[in-house]
Amino acid sequence: MPPKATYKAMERDPSLEFDHFLAQKLGMTVERMNREMSNAERVSWEIYYGRKAQREELAMKTGRKGRK
């Protein structure tokens, strides 16, 4: 897929970007990860990283409020 088409595909479907993020974290290609990981496990990882990002964002906001 050409780079522009890949970029647009990730804009339409953020889970494609997450697939690349997770594969990188695991030291795998996306193809290998999809072959070896069940969809249920992938969804669990997506929820985990989503919650982690929320906690980090909340901590940043709380930290900013404390400095004002």
CHARMM internal coordinates of N, CA and C (Angstrom, degrees):
IC EDIT
DIST 1 N 1 CA 1.4433
DIST 1 CA 1 C 1.5370
ANGL 1 N 1 CA 1 C 107.85
DIST 1 C 2 N 1.3312
ANGL 1 CA 1 C 2 N 118.20
DIHE 1 N 1 CA 1 C 2 N 130.69
DIST 2 N 2 CA 1.4678
ANGL 1 C 2 N 2 CA 120.47
DIHE 1 CA 1 C 2 N 2 CA 178.59
DIST 2 CA 2 C 1.5299
ANGL 2 N 2 CA 2 C 111.36
DIHE 1 C 2 N 2 CA 2 C -61.61
DIST 2 C 3 N 1.3511
ANGL 2 CA 2 C 3 N 116.93
DIHE 2 N 2 CA 2 C 3 N 152.09
DIST 3 N 3 CA 1.4689
ANGL 2 C 3 N 3 CA 120.08
DIHE 2 CA 2 C 3 N 3 CA -176.81
DIST 3 CA 3 C 1.5315
ANGL 3 N 3 CA 3 C 114.08
DIHE 2 C 3 N 3 CA 3 C -52.87
DIST 3 C 4 N 1.3271
ANGL 3 CA 3 C 4 N 118.24
DIHE 3 N 3 CA 3 C 4 N -42.34
DIST 4 N 4 CA 1.4655
ANGL 3 C 4 N 4 CA 120.24
DIHE 3 CA 3 C 4 N 4 CA -178.73
DIST 4 CA 4 C 1.5268
ANGL 4 N 4 CA 4 C 110.75
DIHE 3 C 4 N 4 CA 4 C -64.32
DIST 4 C 5 N 1.3233
ANGL 4 CA 4 C 5 N 116.38
DIHE 4 N 4 CA 4 C 5 N -40.60
DIST 5 N 5 CA 1.4710
ANGL 4 C 5 N 5 CA 120.47
DIHE 4 CA 4 C 5 N 5 CA 178.70
DIST 5 CA 5 C 1.5291
ANGL 5 N 5 CA 5 C 110.42
DIHE 4 C 5 N 5 CA 5 C -66.19
DIST 5 C 6 N 1.3251
ANGL 5 CA 5 C 6 N 116.72
DIHE 5 N 5 CA 5 C 6 N -38.28
DIST 6 N 6 CA 1.4664
ANGL 5 C 6 N 6 CA 120.53
DIHE 5 CA 5 C 6 N 6 CA 177.85
DIST 6 CA 6 C 1.5182
ANGL 6 N 6 CA 6 C 110.28
DIHE 5 C 6 N 6 CA 6 C -64.20
DIST 6 C 7 N 1.3227
ANGL 6 CA 6 C 7 N 116.69
DIHE 6 N 6 CA 6 C 7 N -43.86
DIST 7 N 7 CA 1.4628
ANGL 6 C 7 N 7 CA 121.72
DIHE 6 CA 6 C 7 N 7 CA 178.55
DIST 7 CA 7 C 1.5253
ANGL 7 N 7 CA 7 C 110.46
DIHE 6 C 7 N 7 CA 7 C -59.09
DIST 7 C 8 N 1.3244
ANGL 7 CA 7 C 8 N 116.31
DIHE 7 N 7 CA 7 C 8 N -46.73
DIST 8 N 8 CA 1.4680
ANGL 7 C 8 N 8 CA 120.29
DIHE 7 CA 7 C 8 N 8 CA -179.80
DIST 8 CA 8 C 1.5225
ANGL 8 N 8 CA 8 C 111.40
DIHE 7 C 8 N 8 CA 8 C -65.32
DIST 8 C 9 N 1.3431
ANGL 8 CA 8 C 9 N 116.83
DIHE 8 N 8 CA 8 C 9 N -38.03
DIST 9 N 9 CA 1.4664
ANGL 8 C 9 N 9 CA 120.40
DIHE 8 CA 8 C 9 N 9 CA 178.68
DIST 9 CA 9 C 1.5238
ANGL 9 N 9 CA 9 C 110.49
DIHE 8 C 9 N 9 CA 9 C -61.92
DIST 9 C 10 N 1.3453
ANGL 9 CA 9 C 10 N 116.70
DIHE 9 N 9 CA 9 C 10 N -39.94
DIST 10 N 10 CA 1.4658
ANGL 9 C 10 N 10 CA 120.15
DIHE 9 CA 9 C 10 N 10 CA 179.44
DIST 10 CA 10 C 1.5253
ANGL 10 N 10 CA 10 C 111.16
DIHE 9 C 10 N 10 CA 10 C -70.49
DIST 10 C 11 N 1.3281
ANGL 10 CA 10 C 11 N 117.40
DIHE 10 N 10 CA 10 C 11 N -31.41
DIST 11 N 11 CA 1.4665
ANGL 10 C 11 N 11 CA 120.06
DIHE 10 CA 10 C 11 N 11 CA 175.46
DIST 11 CA 11 C 1.5209
ANGL 11 N 11 CA 11 C 110.93
DIHE 10 C 11 N 11 CA 11 C -65.94
DIST 11 C 12 N 1.3321
ANGL 11 CA 11 C 12 N 116.13
DIHE 11 N 11 CA 11 C 12 N -39.40
DIST 12 N 12 CA 1.4772
ANGL 11 C 12 N 12 CA 120.81
DIHE 11 CA 11 C 12 N 12 CA -179.22
DIST 12 CA 12 C 1.5207
ANGL 12 N 12 CA 12 C 111.57
DIHE 11 C 12 N 12 CA 12 C -73.87
DIST 12 C 13 N 1.3318
ANGL 12 CA 12 C 13 N 116.83
DIHE 12 N 12 CA 12 C 13 N -33.31
DIST 13 N 13 CA 1.4567
ANGL 12 C 13 N 13 CA 120.96
DIHE 12 CA 12 C 13 N 13 CA -174.59
DIST 13 CA 13 C 1.5319
ANGL 13 N 13 CA 13 C 109.95
DIHE 12 C 13 N 13 CA 13 C -134.07
DIST 13 C 14 N 1.3434
ANGL 13 CA 13 C 14 N 117.92
DIHE 13 N 13 CA 13 C 14 N 90.66
DIST 14 N 14 CA 1.4716
ANGL 13 C 14 N 14 CA 120.73
DIHE 13 CA 13 C 14 N 14 CA -177.63
DIST 14 CA 14 C 1.5270
ANGL 14 N 14 CA 14 C 113.74
DIHE 13 C 14 N 14 CA 14 C -58.16
DIST 14 C 15 N 1.3225
ANGL 14 CA 14 C 15 N 118.17
DIHE 14 N 14 CA 14 C 15 N -20.06
DIST 15 N 15 CA 1.4694
ANGL 14 C 15 N 15 CA 118.88
DIHE 14 CA 14 C 15 N 15 CA 179.33
DIST 15 CA 15 C 1.5296
ANGL 15 N 15 CA 15 C 111.05
DIHE 14 C 15 N 15 CA 15 C -66.17
DIST 15 C 16 N 1.3310
ANGL 15 CA 15 C 16 N 118.08
DIHE 15 N 15 CA 15 C 16 N -25.04
DIST 16 N 16 CA 1.4693
ANGL 15 C 16 N 16 CA 120.29
DIHE 15 CA 15 C 16 N 16 CA 175.89
DIST 16 CA 16 C 1.5285
ANGL 16 N 16 CA 16 C 110.29
DIHE 15 C 16 N 16 CA 16 C -65.68
DIST 16 C 17 N 1.3299
ANGL 16 CA 16 C 17 N 116.05
DIHE 16 N 16 CA 16 C 17 N -40.46
DIST 17 N 17 CA 1.4629
ANGL 16 C 17 N 17 CA 119.44
DIHE 16 CA 16 C 17 N 17 CA 177.43
DIST 17 CA 17 C 1.5261
ANGL 17 N 17 CA 17 C 109.96
DIHE 16 C 17 N 17 CA 17 C -65.83
DIST 17 C 18 N 1.3256
ANGL 17 CA 17 C 18 N 116.68
DIHE 17 N 17 CA 17 C 18 N -40.31
DIST 18 N 18 CA 1.4660
ANGL 17 C 18 N 18 CA 119.49
DIHE 17 CA 17 C 18 N 18 CA 178.36
DIST 18 CA 18 C 1.5253
ANGL 18 N 18 CA 18 C 110.53
DIHE 17 C 18 N 18 CA 18 C -63.37
DIST 18 C 19 N 1.3258
ANGL 18 CA 18 C 19 N 117.77
DIHE 18 N 18 CA 18 C 19 N -38.05
DIST 19 N 19 CA 1.4689
ANGL 18 C 19 N 19 CA 120.61
DIHE 18 CA 18 C 19 N 19 CA 177.38
DIST 19 CA 19 C 1.5294
ANGL 19 N 19 CA 19 C 110.38
DIHE 18 C 19 N 19 CA 19 C -55.93
DIST 19 C 20 N 1.3119
ANGL 19 CA 19 C 20 N 117.00
DIHE 19 N 19 CA 19 C 20 N -43.44
DIST 20 N 20 CA 1.4631
ANGL 19 C 20 N 20 CA 120.62
DIHE 19 CA 19 C 20 N 20 CA 179.90
DIST 20 CA 20 C 1.5256
ANGL 20 N 20 CA 20 C 111.33
DIHE 19 C 20 N 20 CA 20 C -68.80
DIST 20 C 21 N 1.3152
ANGL 20 CA 20 C 21 N 116.88
DIHE 20 N 20 CA 20 C 21 N -40.25
DIST 21 N 21 CA 1.4583
ANGL 20 C 21 N 21 CA 121.43
DIHE 20 CA 20 C 21 N 21 CA 176.97
DIST 21 CA 21 C 1.5269
ANGL 21 N 21 CA 21 C 110.29
DIHE 20 C 21 N 21 CA 21 C -59.19
DIST 21 C 22 N 1.3297
ANGL 21 CA 21 C 22 N 116.38
DIHE 21 N 21 CA 21 C 22 N -50.27
DIST 22 N 22 CA 1.4629
ANGL 21 C 22 N 22 CA 121.08
DIHE 21 CA 21 C 22 N 22 CA -176.97
DIST 22 CA 22 C 1.5246
ANGL 22 N 22 CA 22 C 111.23
DIHE 21 C 22 N 22 CA 22 C -66.20
DIST 22 C 23 N 1.3124
ANGL 22 CA 22 C 23 N 116.80
DIHE 22 N 22 CA 22 C 23 N -43.36
DIST 23 N 23 CA 1.4694
ANGL 22 C 23 N 23 CA 119.90
DIHE 22 CA 22 C 23 N 23 CA 178.67
DIST 23 CA 23 C 1.5273
ANGL 23 N 23 CA 23 C 110.40
DIHE 22 C 23 N 23 CA 23 C -59.43
DIST 23 C 24 N 1.3168
ANGL 23 CA 23 C 24 N 116.55
DIHE 23 N 23 CA 23 C 24 N -41.22
DIST 24 N 24 CA 1.4653
ANGL 23 C 24 N 24 CA 120.23
DIHE 23 CA 23 C 24 N 24 CA 178.18
DIST 24 CA 24 C 1.5213
ANGL 24 N 24 CA 24 C 110.45
DIHE 23 C 24 N 24 CA 24 C -62.90
DIST 24 C 25 N 1.3330
ANGL 24 CA 24 C 25 N 117.60
DIHE 24 N 24 CA 24 C 25 N -44.83
DIST 25 N 25 CA 1.4657
ANGL 24 C 25 N 25 CA 121.69
DIHE 24 CA 24 C 25 N 25 CA 178.66
DIST 25 CA 25 C 1.5255
ANGL 25 N 25 CA 25 C 111.63
DIHE 24 C 25 N 25 CA 25 C -59.48
DIST 25 C 26 N 1.3258
ANGL 25 CA 25 C 26 N 115.81
DIHE 25 N 25 CA 25 C 26 N -35.81
DIST 26 N 26 CA 1.4643
ANGL 25 C 26 N 26 CA 121.25
DIHE 25 CA 25 C 26 N 26 CA -177.50
DIST 26 CA 26 C 1.5301
ANGL 26 N 26 CA 26 C 112.68
DIHE 25 C 26 N 26 CA 26 C -87.48
DIST 26 C 27 N 1.3267
ANGL 26 CA 26 C 27 N 116.66
DIHE 26 N 26 CA 26 C 27 N -6.19
DIST 27 N 27 CA 1.4621
ANGL 26 C 27 N 27 CA 120.11
DIHE 26 CA 26 C 27 N 27 CA -178.73
DIST 27 CA 27 C 1.5178
ANGL 27 N 27 CA 27 C 112.26
DIHE 26 C 27 N 27 CA 27 C 69.88
DIST 27 C 28 N 1.3154
ANGL 27 CA 27 C 28 N 116.63
DIHE 27 N 27 CA 27 C 28 N 35.82
DIST 28 N 28 CA 1.4625
ANGL 27 C 28 N 28 CA 122.55
DIHE 27 CA 27 C 28 N 28 CA -178.37
DIST 28 CA 28 C 1.5251
ANGL 28 N 28 CA 28 C 109.71
DIHE 27 C 28 N 28 CA 28 C -127.23
DIST 28 C 29 N 1.3266
ANGL 28 CA 28 C 29 N 115.37
DIHE 28 N 28 CA 28 C 29 N 164.19
DIST 29 N 29 CA 1.4573
ANGL 28 C 29 N 29 CA 119.18
DIHE 28 CA 28 C 29 N 29 CA 167.22
DIST 29 CA 29 C 1.5266
ANGL 29 N 29 CA 29 C 107.36
DIHE 28 C 29 N 29 CA 29 C -80.46
DIST 29 C 30 N 1.3096
ANGL 29 CA 29 C 30 N 116.16
DIHE 29 N 29 CA 29 C 30 N 159.91
DIST 30 N 30 CA 1.4660
ANGL 29 C 30 N 30 CA 119.94
DIHE 29 CA 29 C 30 N 30 CA 177.52
DIST 30 CA 30 C 1.5250
ANGL 30 N 30 CA 30 C 109.41
DIHE 29 C 30 N 30 CA 30 C -61.44
DIST 30 C 31 N 1.3151
ANGL 30 CA 30 C 31 N 116.15
DIHE 30 N 30 CA 30 C 31 N -41.15
DIST 31 N 31 CA 1.4713
ANGL 30 C 31 N 31 CA 119.97
DIHE 30 CA 30 C 31 N 31 CA -179.85
DIST 31 CA 31 C 1.5276
ANGL 31 N 31 CA 31 C 111.13
DIHE 30 C 31 N 31 CA 31 C -59.57
DIST 31 C 32 N 1.3235
ANGL 31 CA 31 C 32 N 116.48
DIHE 31 N 31 CA 31 C 32 N -47.30
DIST 32 N 32 CA 1.4726
ANGL 31 C 32 N 32 CA 119.60
DIHE 31 CA 31 C 32 N 32 CA -179.89
DIST 32 CA 32 C 1.5218
ANGL 32 N 32 CA 32 C 110.60
DIHE 31 C 32 N 32 CA 32 C -64.28
DIST 32 C 33 N 1.3311
ANGL 32 CA 32 C 33 N 116.80
DIHE 32 N 32 CA 32 C 33 N -44.15
DIST 33 N 33 CA 1.4615
ANGL 32 C 33 N 33 CA 120.20
DIHE 32 CA 32 C 33 N 33 CA 179.82
DIST 33 CA 33 C 1.5259
ANGL 33 N 33 CA 33 C 110.90
DIHE 32 C 33 N 33 CA 33 C -57.97
DIST 33 C 34 N 1.3315
ANGL 33 CA 33 C 34 N 116.36
DIHE 33 N 33 CA 33 C 34 N -45.95
DIST 34 N 34 CA 1.4680
ANGL 33 C 34 N 34 CA 119.87
DIHE 33 CA 33 C 34 N 34 CA -179.84
DIST 34 CA 34 C 1.5227
ANGL 34 N 34 CA 34 C 112.14
DIHE 33 C 34 N 34 CA 34 C -64.24
DIST 34 C 35 N 1.3131
ANGL 34 CA 34 C 35 N 116.51
DIHE 34 N 34 CA 34 C 35 N -31.00
DIST 35 N 35 CA 1.4629
ANGL 34 C 35 N 35 CA 120.85
DIHE 34 CA 34 C 35 N 35 CA 179.02
DIST 35 CA 35 C 1.5234
ANGL 35 N 35 CA 35 C 110.72
DIHE 34 C 35 N 35 CA 35 C -72.57
DIST 35 C 36 N 1.3347
ANGL 35 CA 35 C 36 N 117.11
DIHE 35 N 35 CA 35 C 36 N -39.60
DIST 36 N 36 CA 1.4624
ANGL 35 C 36 N 36 CA 121.14
DIHE 35 CA 35 C 36 N 36 CA -170.65
DIST 36 CA 36 C 1.5269
ANGL 36 N 36 CA 36 C 114.97
DIHE 35 C 36 N 36 CA 36 C -96.31
DIST 36 C 37 N 1.3357
ANGL 36 CA 36 C 37 N 117.17
DIHE 36 N 36 CA 36 C 37 N -14.95
DIST 37 N 37 CA 1.4547
ANGL 36 C 37 N 37 CA 119.78
DIHE 36 CA 36 C 37 N 37 CA -175.59
DIST 37 CA 37 C 1.5299
ANGL 37 N 37 CA 37 C 110.49
DIHE 36 C 37 N 37 CA 37 C -111.75
DIST 37 C 38 N 1.3137
ANGL 37 CA 37 C 38 N 115.37
DIHE 37 N 37 CA 37 C 38 N 135.95
DIST 38 N 38 CA 1.4633
ANGL 37 C 38 N 38 CA 118.74
DIHE 37 CA 37 C 38 N 38 CA 176.69
DIST 38 CA 38 C 1.5264
ANGL 38 N 38 CA 38 C 109.84
DIHE 37 C 38 N 38 CA 38 C -72.03
DIST 38 C 39 N 1.3149
ANGL 38 CA 38 C 39 N 115.81
DIHE 38 N 38 CA 38 C 39 N 158.26
DIST 39 N 39 CA 1.4601
ANGL 38 C 39 N 39 CA 120.07
DIHE 38 CA 38 C 39 N 39 CA 177.80
DIST 39 CA 39 C 1.5294
ANGL 39 N 39 CA 39 C 110.31
DIHE 38 C 39 N 39 CA 39 C -63.05
DIST 39 C 40 N 1.3205
ANGL 39 CA 39 C 40 N 117.53
DIHE 39 N 39 CA 39 C 40 N -37.07
DIST 40 N 40 CA 1.4720
ANGL 39 C 40 N 40 CA 120.84
DIHE 39 CA 39 C 40 N 40 CA 179.82
DIST 40 CA 40 C 1.5351
ANGL 40 N 40 CA 40 C 110.62
DIHE 39 C 40 N 40 CA 40 C -61.75
DIST 40 C 41 N 1.3282
ANGL 40 CA 40 C 41 N 117.59
DIHE 40 N 40 CA 40 C 41 N -41.38
DIST 41 N 41 CA 1.4634
ANGL 40 C 41 N 41 CA 120.06
DIHE 40 CA 40 C 41 N 41 CA 178.90
DIST 41 CA 41 C 1.5247
ANGL 41 N 41 CA 41 C 110.40
DIHE 40 C 41 N 41 CA 41 C -67.59
DIST 41 C 42 N 1.3276
ANGL 41 CA 41 C 42 N 116.98
DIHE 41 N 41 CA 41 C 42 N -40.55
DIST 42 N 42 CA 1.4632
ANGL 41 C 42 N 42 CA 120.79
DIHE 41 CA 41 C 42 N 42 CA 179.08
DIST 42 CA 42 C 1.5237
ANGL 42 N 42 CA 42 C 110.52
DIHE 41 C 42 N 42 CA 42 C -61.04
DIST 42 C 43 N 1.3212
ANGL 42 CA 42 C 43 N 116.80
DIHE 42 N 42 CA 42 C 43 N -43.59
DIST 43 N 43 CA 1.4652
ANGL 42 C 43 N 43 CA 121.09
DIHE 42 CA 42 C 43 N 43 CA 178.15
DIST 43 CA 43 C 1.5304
ANGL 43 N 43 CA 43 C 110.03
DIHE 42 C 43 N 43 CA 43 C -62.89
DIST 43 C 44 N 1.3179
ANGL 43 CA 43 C 44 N 117.45
DIHE 43 N 43 CA 43 C 44 N -39.65
DIST 44 N 44 CA 1.4655
ANGL 43 C 44 N 44 CA 120.65
DIHE 43 CA 43 C 44 N 44 CA 177.60
DIST 44 CA 44 C 1.5286
ANGL 44 N 44 CA 44 C 110.99
DIHE 43 C 44 N 44 CA 44 C -60.92
DIST 44 C 45 N 1.3276
ANGL 44 CA 44 C 45 N 117.31
DIHE 44 N 44 CA 44 C 45 N -42.26
DIST 45 N 45 CA 1.4610
ANGL 44 C 45 N 45 CA 120.92
DIHE 44 CA 44 C 45 N 45 CA 177.33
DIST 45 CA 45 C 1.5277
ANGL 45 N 45 CA 45 C 110.76
DIHE 44 C 45 N 45 CA 45 C -63.98
DIST 45 C 46 N 1.3175
ANGL 45 CA 45 C 46 N 117.03
DIHE 45 N 45 CA 45 C 46 N -40.34
DIST 46 N 46 CA 1.4635
ANGL 45 C 46 N 46 CA 120.71
DIHE 45 CA 45 C 46 N 46 CA 179.92
DIST 46 CA 46 C 1.5347
ANGL 46 N 46 CA 46 C 110.29
DIHE 45 C 46 N 46 CA 46 C -63.06
DIST 46 C 47 N 1.3165
ANGL 46 CA 46 C 47 N 116.85
DIHE 46 N 46 CA 46 C 47 N -41.94
DIST 47 N 47 CA 1.4660
ANGL 46 C 47 N 47 CA 121.29
DIHE 46 CA 46 C 47 N 47 CA 177.59
DIST 47 CA 47 C 1.5228
ANGL 47 N 47 CA 47 C 110.01
DIHE 46 C 47 N 47 CA 47 C -65.51
DIST 47 C 48 N 1.3201
ANGL 47 CA 47 C 48 N 117.11
DIHE 47 N 47 CA 47 C 48 N -44.02
DIST 48 N 48 CA 1.4647
ANGL 47 C 48 N 48 CA 121.73
DIHE 47 CA 47 C 48 N 48 CA 179.33
DIST 48 CA 48 C 1.5275
ANGL 48 N 48 CA 48 C 110.78
DIHE 47 C 48 N 48 CA 48 C -56.92
DIST 48 C 49 N 1.3331
ANGL 48 CA 48 C 49 N 117.18
DIHE 48 N 48 CA 48 C 49 N -51.78
DIST 49 N 49 CA 1.4675
ANGL 48 C 49 N 49 CA 120.15
DIHE 48 CA 48 C 49 N 49 CA -177.61
DIST 49 CA 49 C 1.5297
ANGL 49 N 49 CA 49 C 111.68
DIHE 48 C 49 N 49 CA 49 C -69.09
DIST 49 C 50 N 1.3225
ANGL 49 CA 49 C 50 N 117.89
DIHE 49 N 49 CA 49 C 50 N -32.01
DIST 50 N 50 CA 1.4578
ANGL 49 C 50 N 50 CA 120.55
DIHE 49 CA 49 C 50 N 50 CA 175.86
DIST 50 CA 50 C 1.5194
ANGL 50 N 50 CA 50 C 111.41
DIHE 49 C 50 N 50 CA 50 C -64.66
DIST 50 C 51 N 1.3280
ANGL 50 CA 50 C 51 N 116.62
DIHE 50 N 50 CA 50 C 51 N -44.89
DIST 51 N 51 CA 1.4642
ANGL 50 C 51 N 51 CA 121.32
DIHE 50 CA 50 C 51 N 51 CA 178.98
DIST 51 CA 51 C 1.5255
ANGL 51 N 51 CA 51 C 110.78
DIHE 50 C 51 N 51 CA 51 C -66.23
DIST 51 C 52 N 1.3222
ANGL 51 CA 51 C 52 N 116.11
DIHE 51 N 51 CA 51 C 52 N -39.37
DIST 52 N 52 CA 1.4722
ANGL 51 C 52 N 52 CA 120.92
DIHE 51 CA 51 C 52 N 52 CA 178.63
DIST 52 CA 52 C 1.5292
ANGL 52 N 52 CA 52 C 109.78
DIHE 51 C 52 N 52 CA 52 C -60.82
DIST 52 C 53 N 1.3235
ANGL 52 CA 52 C 53 N 116.78
DIHE 52 N 52 CA 52 C 53 N -44.99
DIST 53 N 53 CA 1.4632
ANGL 52 C 53 N 53 CA 121.18
DIHE 52 CA 52 C 53 N 53 CA 179.24
DIST 53 CA 53 C 1.5314
ANGL 53 N 53 CA 53 C 110.55
DIHE 52 C 53 N 53 CA 53 C -62.81
DIST 53 C 54 N 1.3156
ANGL 53 CA 53 C 54 N 116.93
DIHE 53 N 53 CA 53 C 54 N -39.54
DIST 54 N 54 CA 1.4724
ANGL 53 C 54 N 54 CA 120.26
DIHE 53 CA 53 C 54 N 54 CA 178.49
DIST 54 CA 54 C 1.5264
ANGL 54 N 54 CA 54 C 110.82
DIHE 53 C 54 N 54 CA 54 C -63.24
DIST 54 C 55 N 1.3393
ANGL 54 CA 54 C 55 N 116.96
DIHE 54 N 54 CA 54 C 55 N -43.99
DIST 55 N 55 CA 1.4652
ANGL 54 C 55 N 55 CA 120.19
DIHE 54 CA 54 C 55 N 55 CA 179.33
DIST 55 CA 55 C 1.5280
ANGL 55 N 55 CA 55 C 110.99
DIHE 54 C 55 N 55 CA 55 C -63.24
DIST 55 C 56 N 1.3375
ANGL 55 CA 55 C 56 N 116.85
DIHE 55 N 55 CA 55 C 56 N -41.05
DIST 56 N 56 CA 1.4586
ANGL 55 C 56 N 56 CA 120.48
DIHE 55 CA 55 C 56 N 56 CA 179.79
DIST 56 CA 56 C 1.5321
ANGL 56 N 56 CA 56 C 110.89
DIHE 55 C 56 N 56 CA 56 C -65.96
DIST 56 C 57 N 1.3306
ANGL 56 CA 56 C 57 N 116.50
DIHE 56 N 56 CA 56 C 57 N -40.42
DIST 57 N 57 CA 1.4641
ANGL 56 C 57 N 57 CA 120.11
DIHE 56 CA 56 C 57 N 57 CA 178.43
DIST 57 CA 57 C 1.5293
ANGL 57 N 57 CA 57 C 110.51
DIHE 56 C 57 N 57 CA 57 C -64.95
DIST 57 C 58 N 1.3170
ANGL 57 CA 57 C 58 N 116.79
DIHE 57 N 57 CA 57 C 58 N -42.68
DIST 58 N 58 CA 1.4575
ANGL 57 C 58 N 58 CA 120.53
DIHE 57 CA 57 C 58 N 58 CA 178.42
DIST 58 CA 58 C 1.5274
ANGL 58 N 58 CA 58 C 110.93
DIHE 57 C 58 N 58 CA 58 C -62.73
DIST 58 C 59 N 1.3190
ANGL 58 CA 58 C 59 N 116.82
DIHE 58 N 58 CA 58 C 59 N -41.51
DIST 59 N 59 CA 1.4636
ANGL 58 C 59 N 59 CA 120.41
DIHE 58 CA 58 C 59 N 59 CA 178.93
DIST 59 CA 59 C 1.5211
ANGL 59 N 59 CA 59 C 110.78
DIHE 58 C 59 N 59 CA 59 C -62.96
DIST 59 C 60 N 1.3189
ANGL 59 CA 59 C 60 N 117.17
DIHE 59 N 59 CA 59 C 60 N -39.77
DIST 60 N 60 CA 1.4659
ANGL 59 C 60 N 60 CA 120.35
DIHE 59 CA 59 C 60 N 60 CA 178.15
DIST 60 CA 60 C 1.5284
ANGL 60 N 60 CA 60 C 110.59
DIHE 59 C 60 N 60 CA 60 C -64.90
DIST 60 C 61 N 1.3358
ANGL 60 CA 60 C 61 N 116.37
DIHE 60 N 60 CA 60 C 61 N -43.39
DIST 61 N 61 CA 1.4643
ANGL 60 C 61 N 61 CA 119.90
DIHE 60 CA 60 C 61 N 61 CA 179.83
DIST 61 CA 61 C 1.5203
ANGL 61 N 61 CA 61 C 110.73
DIHE 60 C 61 N 61 CA 61 C -65.28
DIST 61 C 62 N 1.3019
ANGL 61 CA 61 C 62 N 117.03
DIHE 61 N 61 CA 61 C 62 N -41.69
DIST 62 N 62 CA 1.4539
ANGL 61 C 62 N 62 CA 121.87
DIHE 61 CA 61 C 62 N 62 CA 179.35
DIST 62 CA 62 C 1.5204
ANGL 62 N 62 CA 62 C 109.76
DIHE 61 C 62 N 62 CA 62 C -64.28
DIST 62 C 63 N 1.3048
ANGL 62 CA 62 C 63 N 116.71
DIHE 62 N 62 CA 62 C 63 N -40.53
DIST 63 N 63 CA 1.4656
ANGL 62 C 63 N 63 CA 120.90
DIHE 62 CA 62 C 63 N 63 CA 178.43
DIST 63 CA 63 C 1.5091
ANGL 63 N 63 CA 63 C 111.52
DIHE 62 C 63 N 63 CA 63 C -63.64
DIST 63 C 64 N 1.3180
ANGL 63 CA 63 C 64 N 117.20
DIHE 63 N 63 CA 63 C 64 N -40.13
DIST 64 N 64 CA 1.4595
ANGL 63 C 64 N 64 CA 120.88
DIHE 63 CA 63 C 64 N 64 CA 178.93
DIST 64 CA 64 C 1.5190
ANGL 64 N 64 CA 64 C 110.75
DIHE 63 C 64 N 64 CA 64 C -65.86
DIST 64 C 65 N 1.3430
ANGL 64 CA 64 C 65 N 116.00
DIHE 64 N 64 CA 64 C 65 N -41.32
DIST 65 N 65 CA 1.4745
ANGL 64 C 65 N 65 CA 119.60
DIHE 64 CA 64 C 65 N 65 CA -178.88
DIST 65 CA 65 C 1.5152
ANGL 65 N 65 CA 65 C 110.42
DIHE 64 C 65 N 65 CA 65 C -63.69
DIST 65 C 66 N 1.3343
ANGL 65 CA 65 C 66 N 116.65
DIHE 65 N 65 CA 65 C 66 N -36.18
DIST 66 N 66 CA 1.4563
ANGL 65 C 66 N 66 CA 120.64
DIHE 65 CA 65 C 66 N 66 CA -178.74
DIST 66 CA 66 C 1.5119
ANGL 66 N 66 CA 66 C 112.94
DIHE 65 C 66 N 66 CA 66 C -68.96
DIST 66 C 67 N 1.3453
ANGL 66 CA 66 C 67 N 118.17
DIHE 66 N 66 CA 66 C 67 N -23.50
DIST 67 N 67 CA 1.4579
ANGL 66 C 67 N 67 CA 121.04
DIHE 66 CA 66 C 67 N 67 CA -178.27
DIST 67 CA 67 C 1.5168
ANGL 67 N 67 CA 67 C 112.79
DIHE 66 C 67 N 67 CA 67 C -86.99
DIST 67 C 68 N 1.3199
ANGL 67 CA 67 C 68 N 119.08
DIHE 67 N 67 CA 67 C 68 N -16.47
DIST 68 N 68 CA 1.4699
ANGL 67 C 68 N 68 CA 121.92
DIHE 67 CA 67 C 68 N 68 CA -176.88
DIST 68 CA 68 C 1.4878
ANGL 68 N 68 CA 68 C 112.15
DIHE 67 C 68 N 68 CA 68 C -77.37
END
COOR INIT
IC SEED 1 N 1 CA 1 C
IC BUILD
